[in-house]
Amino acid sequence: MESITGALGPLFLLILLGAAMGYGRWPSLDFWAQMERFIYFVLFPAMLVGTLATADVSQVPVGRLALALLGAMALFGLVLWHFRAWLQLSPAAFTSVFQGAVRFNTYVGVAGAAALHGSLGATTAAVAVALMVPVVNVMCVASFVAGGHAGSRKPG
């Protein structure tokens, strides 16, 4: 437990510091919007590309990782879709619930994997992100189309 606290504690403290600074509107709301774009479009992709470019991906069992991650995502998405009538949500509300349930926090996942497992953890997390992001985006868009205002449609 100490290694988890030691690895993830600084990450959460940094998140809390950012939240406090954002809440206090310091330096400014405009700054935070620009910083978020910079991190999302420049720094995070650069870190993923840099990690994958210098990593020995042969150490990552990509096939098994893909089967476990994508299989779990697909199963969870299908189960959630199956129970959409039982949840008694409007189509728009269901798509929000669906997206909130299947999306994941990439930043915390990659940082946590790197902090807990070093270079191999960062590499494995980067491969996982490369596998999961396109699939989760397709799943979410399919749920939007199927549950959208244009009438009920099948996700296919």
C-alpha positions as CSV (number, residue, x, y, z in Angstrom):
1,M,0.0,0.0,0.0
2,E,2.9,2.3,0.7
3,S,4.1,2.1,-2.9
4,I,0.7,3.0,-4.2
5,T,0.4,6.0,-1.9
6,G,3.9,7.0,-2.7
7,A,3.4,6.7,-6.4
8,L,-0.1,8.2,-6.7
9,G,0.0,10.6,-3.8
10,P,2.1,13.3,-5.6
11,L,-0.2,12.9,-8.6
12,F,-3.3,13.6,-6.6
13,L,-1.7,16.4,-4.7
14,L,-0.8,18.0,-8.0
15,I,-4.4,17.6,-9.2
16,L,-5.6,19.2,-5.9
17,L,-3.2,22.1,-6.4
18,G,-4.5,22.7,-9.9
19,A,-8.1,22.5,-8.7
20,A,-7.4,25.0,-5.9
21,M,-5.6,27.3,-8.3
22,G,-8.4,27.0,-10.8
23,Y,-11.1,27.6,-8.2
24,G,-9.3,30.7,-7.0
25,R,-9.1,31.7,-10.7
26,W,-5.4,32.1,-10.5
27,P,-3.7,32.9,-12.7
28,S,-6.9,33.4,-14.8
29,L,-9.7,31.3,-16.3
30,D,-8.3,32.1,-19.8
31,F,-4.9,30.7,-18.7
32,W,-6.5,27.3,-17.6
33,A,-8.4,26.9,-20.9
34,Q,-5.2,27.5,-22.9
35,M,-3.2,25.2,-20.6
36,E,-5.7,22.4,-20.9
37,R,-5.6,22.7,-24.7
38,F,-1.8,22.7,-24.7
39,I,-1.6,19.6,-22.5
40,Y,-4.3,17.7,-24.4
41,F,-3.0,18.5,-27.9
42,V,0.7,18.9,-27.4
43,L,2.3,17.6,-24.2
44,F,0.3,14.4,-23.7
45,P,0.5,13.1,-27.3
46,A,4.3,14.0,-27.3
47,M,4.7,12.0,-24.1
48,L,2.8,9.0,-25.6
49,V,4.8,9.2,-28.9
50,G,8.1,9.6,-27.0
51,T,7.3,6.7,-24.7
52,L,6.4,4.4,-27.6
53,A,9.2,5.5,-29.8
54,T,11.9,4.7,-27.2
55,A,10.2,1.7,-25.6
56,D,10.7,-2.0,-26.1
57,V,7.1,-2.8,-27.0
58,S,8.1,-6.5,-27.4
59,Q,8.0,-6.7,-23.6
60,V,4.3,-5.9,-23.7
61,P,1.9,-8.8,-24.5
62,V,-0.1,-6.7,-26.9
63,G,-2.5,-9.5,-28.0
64,R,-3.4,-10.5,-24.5
65,L,-3.6,-6.8,-23.4
66,A,-5.9,-6.0,-26.3
67,L,-8.1,-9.1,-25.6
68,A,-8.4,-8.2,-21.9
69,L,-9.0,-4.5,-22.3
70,L,-11.1,-4.4,-25.5
71,G,-13.0,-7.5,-24.5
72,A,-13.9,-5.9,-21.1
73,M,-14.9,-2.6,-22.7
74,A,-17.1,-4.3,-25.3
75,L,-18.7,-6.6,-22.7
76,F,-19.4,-3.7,-20.3
77,G,-20.8,-1.5,-23.2
78,L,-23.1,-4.3,-24.3
79,V,-24.3,-5.0,-20.8
80,L,-24.9,-1.3,-20.3
81,W,-26.7,-1.0,-23.6
82,H,-28.8,-4.1,-22.7
83,F,-30.1,-2.4,-19.5
84,R,-30.8,1.0,-21.1
85,A,-34.6,0.5,-20.9
86,W,-34.4,-0.6,-17.3
87,L,-32.5,2.5,-16.4
88,Q,-35.5,4.6,-17.7
89,L,-33.3,7.4,-18.9
90,S,-34.0,9.7,-21.9
91,P,-31.8,8.8,-24.9
92,A,-29.7,11.9,-24.3
93,A,-29.2,11.1,-20.6
94,F,-28.4,7.5,-21.5
95,T,-25.7,8.5,-23.9
96,S,-24.1,10.7,-21.2
97,V,-24.2,7.8,-18.7
98,F,-22.8,5.5,-21.4
99,Q,-19.9,7.8,-22.2
100,G,-19.2,8.4,-18.5
101,A,-19.2,4.7,-17.8
102,V,-16.9,3.5,-20.7
103,R,-14.4,6.4,-20.8
104,F,-11.4,6.3,-18.7
105,N,-8.9,8.8,-17.2
106,T,-6.0,8.5,-19.5
107,Y,-3.8,11.0,-17.6
108,V,-4.1,9.3,-14.2
109,G,-3.8,5.8,-15.7
110,V,-0.5,6.6,-17.6
111,A,0.9,8.6,-14.7
112,G,0.0,5.9,-12.2
113,A,1.4,3.1,-14.3
114,A,4.6,4.9,-14.8
115,A,4.9,5.8,-11.1
116,L,4.1,2.3,-10.0
117,H,5.9,0.2,-12.6
118,G,8.5,2.5,-14.2
119,S,9.3,2.4,-17.9
120,L,7.5,-0.9,-18.6
121,G,4.4,0.5,-16.9
122,A,4.5,3.6,-19.0
123,T,5.0,1.5,-22.1
124,T,2.1,-0.8,-21.3
125,A,-0.1,2.2,-20.5
126,A,0.8,3.9,-23.7
127,V,0.0,0.7,-25.7
128,A,-3.3,0.4,-23.8
129,V,-4.2,4.0,-24.6
130,A,-3.4,3.4,-28.3
131,L,-5.7,0.3,-28.2
132,M,-8.5,1.8,-26.2
133,V,-9.0,5.4,-27.3
134,P,-10.2,4.6,-30.8
135,V,-12.5,1.8,-29.6
136,V,-14.1,3.9,-26.8
137,N,-14.6,6.8,-29.2
138,V,-16.4,4.5,-31.7
139,M,-18.5,3.1,-28.9
140,C,-19.5,6.5,-27.7
141,V,-20.3,7.8,-31.2
142,A,-22.4,4.7,-31.9
143,S,-24.3,5.3,-28.7
144,F,-24.9,8.9,-29.7
145,V,-26.2,7.8,-33.1
146,A,-28.4,5.0,-31.7
147,G,-29.8,7.1,-28.9
148,G,-29.9,10.4,-30.7
149,H,-32.7,12.8,-31.4
150,A,-33.1,11.6,-35.0
151,G,-34.9,8.5,-33.6
152,S,-33.8,5.2,-32.3
153,R,-31.3,3.4,-34.5
154,K,-29.2,0.3,-34.2
155,P,-25.5,1.0,-33.3
156,G,-24.4,-0.9,-36.4
